[in-house]
Amino acid sequence: MAKVTKAFRGVPYGAVYPVEYPAGAEIPAELEAGAAALGVLDEVHTKDMSVADLKAALDTQGIAYEASAKKSDLQKLLDSAV
């Protein structure tokens, strides 16, 4: 999970209504691409992310990857996209 530098509103998976995330709050992986696009995402530290979080972030950004990809490969893909 990454943190936002400004207040951010997003709809996490499973929710019906948007959730307001204050500055400094951690946001779910599925909202990171939107926060990055708005310029409110704090620096992404992919080394701290789990494989599941990396895959969720890549899926959110529409980046394809091999199902059997290693964590280091997923990190490189995400780092090059952000």
N, C-alpha and C positions, 0 to 999 in steps of 0.2 A: 504494500500500500504506500502511496505517495502522499505528500502533504501539499495543500494549496497555499499560495501566498496571499490570496485575497478571498473574500467570500465567494462561494460557488454554489450553484444549484444544479442538481442532477437527479435522475431517476435510476437508482440501482436496480439490478436484476431482482425480480420478485416484488418490487414495489409498484404501486399504482400512481402515487403522487410524488412530485419532486421533493427532495430532501435538501435543506439549506445547510451547507457546510461552512462554518466560519473560517476565517484566516487561521492557518496553522493546523487545521483539522486534517486527519487522514481520510482519504477517499478510497472507495473500492476500485480495484484494478479496472473494472469495466468502464469507469468514468474518466480514467486517466487521459485517454486520447482527446476527449472533449475539453478537459481542463488544459491540456497542452495547446490545443488549437486556440483557446482563448488567452493563452499566455499567463495563466494563473497557477500552473503546476510548478512546484518546487523541483529542483534538480532530481531526476530519476536515478535512484541507486539500484541498478539491476542486480548487483551482487547480493543484495539483501532480499531479493524476491525469490519466492519458491518457483518451481517449474510450472505449477498450476497458475500462479499469478502472471508469470511471463507469457504463458500461452493465452491467458485471458486478455492481457494487454495487446498481444499480437492479433488476436481475433477481433478485438474492438477496432483496431486500425486497419483490418482487412489484409493483413500481411500473412502470406502463406508460409508454411513450414512443414517439415517432415514430421509425421507422428512420432517417429523414433528419435527425433533430434535431441541432442544432449543439451544440458543447461547452458553450457558455454556458447553453443551455437545460437540458442534462443536469445541469450544476452546480446550477442553481436548484432542479431537482426533488429532487436528493439533499440539498441543504442544507435544504430545507423538511421533509424526512423525518427527518433525523437530529437 
